[in-house]
Amino acid sequence: MTSTATALVQTGPREQHFEEIPFPTLPPGAALLRVEANGICGSDVESFLGEDRNVPADRKYPRINGHEIVGVIEDMGPKAKHREGLNIGDRVAVNPVISCGKCGPCTDGRMHMCAAGRFPVPVYGFIPTTESPGLWGGYSTHVYLDPEAIVYPFPANFDPLNATLWNPLGGAIQWSVMTPGHKVGQSVVVLGSGQRGLAIVAAQRAVGSGLIIATGLSRDRHKLDLALEFGANAVVDVEQEDPVEAVLSLTGGQGVDLVIDTVPKITSTTLQGVQMLKAGGTLVNIGVKEATVDGFPIGRITSKNIRVIGAANSSIAAYRTAADMLITGQVNLEKMRTHVFGFDRFEEALDTLEGKIPGTKSVNVVVTPTFTH
């Protein structure tokens, strides 16, 4: 039996290499996970390029990226009370946030703001390998499950590639159901048709929303078609028609109850979202936008009783609900997975996700800890 993990370690912007890292001695409540699959997030692209701003510069490298982790328990330390139901051989998805579970932020759903202070960013894929035992990221054959890590069991016969979709679905449940407060039959616009937006469409259909509209670009026609398959009633190509006019036309001029803006960087969608809302509506922003918004309609927010909510990360309950939905078949996102790469083709996987390879149409890309060249 091997005694080391093979990990893809990043040492600087666009710099990485394979490294053998010894398996750790496992304290009570800890476990060693044999990684089966890891979904790629847009933040993995920023991390690889060195553009992520949430990690202090002196704590950024070396590290193993990857936080949408699914695998099988290969070894365990002495059983702790909270691990009584977990056994060697179990397939689990790993909550990316390592939190104490006791402080104010942890208990009210803001795990990523954990006040315990163990790590500057207490998230798998963002903890340097210099923090013992080093196996803190999904682009590795094995991951260390901290005693405080939270896992979600999946059946032995559940495809681990499909299980990785638990992560974007967990976000969808948090951002479009739990954070704004769901109303059966509500009308919804999802701005952006990436994997997060598509998962939101599927989640909204599953929980009983009424009119669901998704937007996207002309080059993303395959994503808009998938949005229709996942339950959208209508889609809008924002390069072919004005999205605000289209939404108002589809709602008889009333607007919608809820807008979820998943579009990163671009601030014009925020203004469009406000214009799409009916009185008393809610705008939830999950797209990371660093720029300020000129012409933000404060008066409209006030006069129409509009709520504007920022949402980051997901709660334990949201992830648990997402796992249950996938396991029971209430939501099926399998068609969203378009590509699978071994981790020796990591940069190709990133380029595929970013749409940089001509003729390639991607949505969800998964990396497995295998050598496929």
LUMGU-393065 format. One record per residue (C-alpha): x, y, z; residue in three letters. Coordinates in steps of 0.5 Angstrom, whole numbers, plus 500, padded with zeros to 3 digits. Each point is the difference from the previous one (the first is absolute). Layout:
% residues N
XYZALA;...
//
This chain:
% residues 373
500500500MET;503507498THR;502505506SER;500506496THR;495504496ALA;501503493THR;498507500ALA;500506495LEU;503505504VAL;500508498GLN;506504501THR;499506497GLY;495503494PRO;500495495ARG;505496503GLU;499493503GLN;503493500HIS;498493503PHE;503499507GLU;499494505GLU;498501506ILE;500495506PRO;493498503PHE;499503507PRO;499496507THR;493501501LEU;497503506PRO;493499503PRO;495502495GLY;505501494ALA;500495494ALA;503499494LEU;496501493LEU;502497494ARG;498505495VAL;496498494GLU;498506497ALA;500508501ASN;496505496GLY;503506497ILE;497507503CYS;502506497GLY;504502506SER;505494498ASP;501504494VAL;502507504GLU;504496504SER;504497495PHE;501507497LEU;502503506GLY;494504500GLU;496498506ASP;500506506ARG;497496506ASN;507497502VAL;506504503PRO;506500495ALA;504497505ASP;496494501ARG;497499493LYS;506495498TYR;501494500PRO;493497500ARG;496495496ILE;494503497ASN;493497500GLY;494500504HIS;494496497GLU;503493503ILE;497494499VAL;503493503GLY;500494504VAL;503499507ILE;506496500GLU;502501507ASP;498503506MET;503502507GLY;496498507PRO;493501499LYS;497507503ALA;493500502LYS;498504493HIS;503495496ARG;496494503GLU;497499493GLY;506501496LEU;504493498ASN;506499495ILE;497498493GLY;494506501ASP;500505494ARG;499507502VAL;500507498ALA;504505504VAL;498507502ASN;505504498PRO;500504506VAL;503498506ILE;497504506SER;500499507CYS;492499500GLY;499504507LYS;502507498CYS;494505498GLY;502500493PRO;500493500CYS;493499503THR;496505496ASP;503497493GLY;506504499ARG;505495501MET;505503495HIS;500506505MET;502495506CYS;503504506ALA;505494502ALA;505503496GLY;504493499ARG;501502492PHE;500507497PRO;495497495VAL;497493503PRO;498497493VAL;503494497TYR;504502494GLY;503507504PHE;504497505ILE;507499499PRO;504494500THR;504503505THR;494499505GLU;501493503SER;499495497PRO;499503493GLY;495496497LEU;495506499TRP;498500493GLY;496496495GLY;505499495TYR;503495503SER;499492501THR;499501507HIS;497505505VAL;501501507TYR;493501504LEU;501504506ASP;496498506PRO;496506499GLU;498499492ALA;493499499ILE;498494495VAL;494498496TYR;499492499PRO;498498493PHE;498493498PRO;506495498ALA;496499493ASN;500508499PHE;504502494ASP;506505504PRO;500504493LEU;493502501ASN;501500508ALA;504506499THR;494504497LEU;498500507TRP;504507501ASN;497504495PRO;493498502LEU;502501507GLY;501507498GLY;494501496ALA;496497506ILE;503505505GLN;500506495TRP;493500497SER;496496505VAL;503501507MET;503507500THR;494504496PRO;495495503GLY;496496495HIS;493501498LYS;496495496VAL;498502494GLY;505506500GLN;503503493SER;507500499VAL;505502496VAL;507497500VAL;506505497LEU;505495497GLY;500493498SER;506497502GLY;500494505GLN;498504506ARG;494503496GLY;498494497LEU;500497507ALA;496505502ILE;495499494VAL;499493502ALA;500501508ALA;494506499GLN;496495495ARG;501494506ALA;497505505VAL;494502496GLY;502507498SER;495502494GLY;503504494LEU;508499500ILE;504504495ILE;507499498ALA;505505496THR;506498497GLY;505502494LEU;499498493SER;506496500ARG;497496506ASP;494498496ARG;501493503HIS;500502507LYS;493504498LEU;497493497ASP;503497506LEU;496505505ALA;494498496LEU;501493501GLU;501501508PHE;493504500GLY;501507498ALA;493502496ASN;504505496ALA;507502498VAL;503507498VAL;506501496ASP;503507502VAL;504501494GLU;493499496GLN;495504504GLU;500505506ASP;499495506PRO;496505504VAL;495501494GLU;500493499ALA;498498508VAL;495506500LEU;497497494SER;500493503LEU;496503506THR;495504497GLY;504506502GLY;500498508GLN;507498501GLY;502494504VAL;501498507ASP;507498500LEU;506501496VAL;507496502ILE;506504496ASP;505494499THR;504504495VAL;507502503PRO;504507499LYS;494503495ILE;496505504THR;495502495SER;496493502THR;499503507THR;497506497LEU;496496495GLN;498495506GLY;497506504VAL;496502494GLN;497493499MET;497500507LEU;493501502LYS;498504506ALA;503497506GLY;504495496GLY;507498502THR;507500497LEU;505495502VAL;507501497ASN;505494500ILE;505503495GLY;506502502VAL;501508498LYS;505504502GLU;498506497ALA;495505502THR;494501497VAL;498507497ASP;493503500GLY;498495505PHE;492501501PRO;500501507ILE;493504499GLY;497494497ARG;503495505ILE;496504505THR;494502497SER;498493497LYS;502497507ASN;506496496ILE;505495504ARG;507500498VAL;504494503ILE;507498499GLY;501492501ALA;506496501ALA;502493501ASN;495495503SER;497498506SER;500493503ILE;493499499ALA;500502493ALA;506495498TYR;496494504ARG;493502496THR;504500493ALA;503493502ALA;493497501ASP;497503494MET;506497496LEU;499493503ILE;493500500THR;500502493GLY;495506501GLN;506504496VAL;504497495ASN;506505497LEU;504494497GLU;499504493LYS;503506503MET;507496500ARG;503500493THR;508498501HIS;504496505VAL;508501500PHE;505496504GLY;504505504PHE;506500496ASP;496504495ARG;498505505PHE;501506496GLU;496497494GLU;495499504ALA;500508503LEU;500502492ASP;494495499THR;496503505LEU;502507498GLU;498499493GLY;507501497LYS;500494496ILE;497501493PRO;494496499GLY;499497507THR;494502504LYS;501499507SER;495501506VAL;503495506ASN;507498500VAL;502494505VAL;508498501VAL;501493503THR;507499503PRO;502495494THR;505501495PHE;497500493THR;505502495HIS;
//
